Amino acid sequence: MIRKKVTLAEIARIAGVSRATVSLVVRNSPLVAEHTRQRVEQIMADLDYVRDIGAARLRNNSSRTIGVIVPNLVNAFFTEFLSGAEEVMGLDDRVVLLANSRDDAPRQDQILQRFRGHGVDGVILCPAQGTAADLPDRIRRWGLPLVQSLREVGRDATDYAGADYVAGVGLAVRHLVERGHRRIAFLSVSARTSAREERLEGFARALAETGAEDGGIVEAELSWEGAMRSARRILDLPALPTAILCFNDVLAAGLMAGLRQAGCQPGRDRAVVGLDDLPLAELTYPPMTSVAMQPAAIGANAARLLARRLADPDAPVKRAIVQPLLRIRESSGGARC
């Protein structure tokens, strides 16, 4: 037997308040007294009330949904990023739809079209490698609010939420120099994105400021196996580096495993530093020194920027940048060549 749907009018009758008051409670309005809110919410829970989002959409011309597109789900960074975005959007009674572009621009375009078809209110996008420079303009012509995050195409083309990776790489390089390292290599991903450019800019700038030597740039695919294979290539560099700074923690963890396979102990024979400071960093052997980029805070910032854009479509473009923090552990010890 199908149970009849609970209405706002029924809740209002039981609670002894007006339907309008119940509606304000549903929408988390601050205009309702706390004791009244608690009584109404308890009745809603007892009756197993569920808000009719479809009806709200028809009234407000809003789907209450937000699309989020990330380039991969290999990196736990994006799990934390999504958590931050969901928490902020949940406060606004919105649902987040997540999609993985697999770092493929054509697939990303297909996802955007599906999001349009589902009527999302806006999109948070970490652009795939090879994203066309005119994509923000195309999305703007669709009338779809857009926030770019972690990567971007077209500087200041849209609102942007990210971290200061130039400063983060600088923190890591200076820490290694303070530990006595003078020849530092960089393990990068191969994807040509703004995120890669920022890190390499930070690397070059920090080497110039500290006088440290560029030990070489090695590229690897973003996977555990790819990072492990890179260890041999790093150890075969003509001028062997005493320290390796990695694009992110995933590459750093894989590299450390590869170094151990090659008979080189991370933290003793070669220093390794990651970027992101995911929970993984405390689980490696030895525990990994990393630069915290606070992905949940970045995701929350992206969601706030999108909420701001939804409320005021003509607001000036804004950037929200999280500052990095160095987390020192055992993997960045001195060198024994």
Summary of the structure (lengths in Angstrom):
residues: 337
radius of gyration: 24.3
end to end distance: 75.6
largest distance: 80.7
contacts: 1151
relative contact order: 0.12
helix: 45%
strand: 19%
